[in-house]
Amino acid sequence: MECRFLVEILLDLSRGHSNIIAENWYKAMSTNSRTPSFHILPKQKLVPLAVSFLDNLKRIYFADNLYQEIMNYLDRCGYAEESFALNIPLVENIYGLIMLRRHIWLYANTLAMFNTSLDLYQAVECINRTILIFDYTIYIVTQKYAELSEQKSSAVLKTKTK
């Protein structure tokens, strides 16, 4: 990968500043009109979810089997289950992931990491894999939400028939 050096800098930046990025993300989510469920959730519940994702992003990014690595990570951390348990609607969860991706790049941009047109070109080239990571994450989380919703509906139905 021709832009591996720049990517490693960006991913190390994301990991090294994961708390700041997650805090900025939380502030945006807790005031955004598109994410009302985030407004009532405590920072202590949401920020660690974002920090965990940012801390693992580099390992995920360079995995040989990207999809499997994301699935393994999401299973280990219980992201979808935790979000579902917090009653975050799927549409807001998806928007939250999109916003987290955006906050990674916004933070890098505030540090003036992209000084030359070559830096910008490499950043644009490399962002494609990051977008793919978030696309796969959204797909897997959506799938998991459907499973959890079905389980919840089955449990409610069983309770009503007793």
Backbone torsions as a table, in degrees:
resi	resn	phi	psi	omega
1	MET	NA	121.8	-172.4
2	GLU	-68.4	-23.7	-176.7
3	CYS	-109.9	26.7	-177.5
4	ARG	-57.7	-39.7	-178.2
5	PHE	-60.4	-48.5	179.2
6	LEU	-63.7	-41.1	179.3
7	VAL	-61.6	-44.6	179.5
8	GLU	-61.5	-39.0	176.9
9	ILE	-62.3	-46.8	-179.4
10	LEU	-63.7	-42.3	-178.8
11	LEU	-70.9	-37.8	174.6
12	ASP	-65.1	-37.9	176.0
13	LEU	-61.7	-44.8	179.4
14	SER	-60.7	-42.5	180.0
15	ARG	-71.0	-44.7	-177.3
16	GLY	-67.7	-24.8	-179.2
17	HIS	-120.2	27.8	-175.2
18	SER	-60.0	-36.4	179.1
19	ASN	-65.6	-42.1	-180.0
20	ILE	-66.1	-46.2	179.5
21	ILE	-62.1	-44.4	-179.8
22	ALA	-64.7	-39.4	177.5
23	GLU	-63.8	-44.9	178.1
24	ASN	-62.2	-41.6	177.4
25	TRP	-61.2	-46.4	-179.6
26	TYR	-60.9	-43.9	178.8
27	LYS	-58.2	-43.7	179.3
28	ALA	-66.0	-42.7	-177.6
29	MET	-70.0	-35.8	-175.6
30	SER	-78.3	-3.9	177.4
31	THR	-124.0	-3.9	-176.4
32	ASN	-77.0	134.8	-178.8
33	SER	-67.9	-18.8	179.5
34	ARG	-84.2	-7.4	-176.3
35	THR	-130.0	60.7	-176.6
36	PRO	-62.8	-29.4	180.0
37	SER	-67.6	-26.1	178.1
38	PHE	-72.3	-22.6	-176.8
39	HIS	-64.5	-31.3	-175.6
40	ILE	-99.8	-7.1	-178.9
41	LEU	-86.4	138.0	-178.4
42	PRO	-70.6	147.4	179.3
43	LYS	-56.0	-36.3	-177.5
44	GLN	-62.4	-21.4	178.3
45	LYS	-88.3	-36.7	-171.8
46	LEU	-91.9	-41.9	-176.4
47	VAL	-59.2	-44.1	178.8
48	PRO	-60.4	-31.3	176.7
49	LEU	-64.0	-43.8	179.9
50	ALA	-69.6	-41.7	179.9
51	VAL	-60.8	-44.5	179.5
52	SER	-58.9	-44.4	179.6
53	PHE	-62.5	-46.0	-179.2
54	LEU	-64.8	-38.2	179.7
55	ASP	-66.7	-26.1	-177.9
56	ASN	-100.6	-2.4	-173.6
57	LEU	-60.9	-40.0	-178.0
58	LYS	-65.1	-44.7	178.9
59	ARG	-61.7	-42.4	179.2
60	ILE	-64.4	-45.8	-175.6
61	TYR	-55.9	-42.6	-175.2
62	PHE	-95.3	10.6	178.8
63	ALA	-66.9	145.5	177.5
64	ASP	-67.2	-42.2	178.3
65	ASN	-111.9	89.6	-173.0
66	LEU	-57.2	-49.5	-177.3
67	TYR	-59.6	-46.9	-179.3
68	GLN	-64.3	-38.8	179.4
69	GLU	-64.3	-41.5	177.8
70	ILE	-65.0	-43.3	179.5
71	MET	-61.7	-44.2	178.6
72	ASN	-61.8	-44.5	179.6
73	TYR	-61.3	-48.9	-178.0
74	LEU	-63.3	-35.3	175.4
75	ASP	-66.0	-44.9	-179.0
76	ARG	-62.5	-44.0	-174.6
77	CYS	-87.6	-15.3	179.1
78	GLY	67.4	32.3	-176.3
79	TYR	-56.0	-51.3	-176.7
80	ALA	-65.7	-42.2	180.0
81	GLU	-62.7	-43.0	179.2
82	GLU	-64.8	-45.0	179.2
83	SER	-62.4	-42.5	179.3
84	PHE	-63.5	-43.5	179.4
85	ALA	-64.4	-29.6	177.6
86	LEU	-81.2	2.6	-179.3
87	ASN	60.8	35.2	174.3
88	ILE	-81.4	117.2	178.5
89	PRO	-59.2	147.8	-177.7
90	LEU	-54.5	-44.9	-177.8
91	VAL	-60.8	-37.6	178.4
92	GLU	-73.2	-35.2	177.3
93	ASN	-62.6	-45.6	178.4
94	ILE	-60.7	-45.8	178.7
95	TYR	-61.7	-38.7	177.4
96	GLY	-60.7	-41.0	177.6
97	LEU	-66.7	-39.9	176.9
98	ILE	-62.1	-42.8	179.3
99	MET	-67.1	-35.5	177.5
100	LEU	-63.5	-44.5	176.9
101	ARG	-58.0	-44.7	-179.8
102	ARG	-63.1	-39.1	-178.0
103	HIS	-68.6	-27.3	173.9
104	ILE	-60.5	-49.4	-176.8
105	TRP	-73.9	-34.2	176.8
106	LEU	-62.7	-40.7	-179.7
107	TYR	-65.4	-45.0	178.1
108	ALA	-60.3	-38.5	-179.9
109	ASN	-65.6	-37.5	180.0
110	THR	-67.5	-22.7	178.2
111	LEU	-87.5	5.2	180.0
112	ALA	54.5	47.2	-179.8
113	MET	-73.7	-23.4	-175.4
114	PHE	-106.1	89.4	-174.5
115	ASN	-93.6	-27.5	-176.1
116	THR	-119.0	167.2	177.4
117	SER	-66.3	-30.6	176.4
118	LEU	-66.0	-42.3	176.3
119	ASP	-58.0	-46.5	179.9
120	LEU	-63.2	-42.0	179.0
121	TYR	-62.0	-46.2	179.2
122	GLN	-64.3	-38.9	178.4
123	ALA	-62.6	-43.2	179.2
124	VAL	-65.0	-42.0	178.4
125	GLU	-62.2	-42.2	-174.8
126	CYS	-80.1	-23.1	-179.0
127	ILE	-65.5	-22.8	179.7
128	ASN	-57.4	-42.1	179.5
129	ARG	-69.6	-37.2	177.3
130	THR	-63.4	-41.5	176.6
131	ILE	-61.2	-42.0	178.2
132	LEU	-61.5	-40.7	177.1
133	ILE	-57.7	-47.8	-178.9
134	PHE	-70.2	-34.8	176.0
135	ASP	-61.6	-47.4	177.6
136	TYR	-62.6	-41.3	179.0
137	THR	-60.6	-46.0	179.2
138	ILE	-61.6	-43.2	179.3
139	TYR	-61.5	-47.2	-178.5
140	ILE	-66.3	-42.3	178.5
141	VAL	-63.6	-41.0	178.1
142	THR	-61.5	-44.0	177.5
143	GLN	-60.7	-45.3	-179.0
144	LYS	-65.7	-40.3	177.0
145	TYR	-59.7	-41.4	179.0
146	ALA	-61.9	-43.0	178.0
147	GLU	-63.6	-46.1	-179.4
148	LEU	-64.6	-39.3	178.1
149	SER	-64.4	-41.5	178.3
150	GLU	-64.7	-41.8	177.3
151	GLN	-62.1	-42.9	179.8
152	LYS	-64.5	-43.0	178.9
153	SER	-63.4	-41.0	178.5
154	SER	-64.0	-40.8	179.6
155	ALA	-65.5	-41.4	178.4
156	VAL	-64.6	-42.8	179.6
157	LEU	-63.2	-41.9	178.2
158	LYS	-63.2	-40.1	-179.8
159	THR	-65.8	-39.6	-179.4
160	LYS	-69.9	-30.8	-178.2
161	THR	-82.6	-9.6	179.4
162	LYS	-81.9	NA	NA
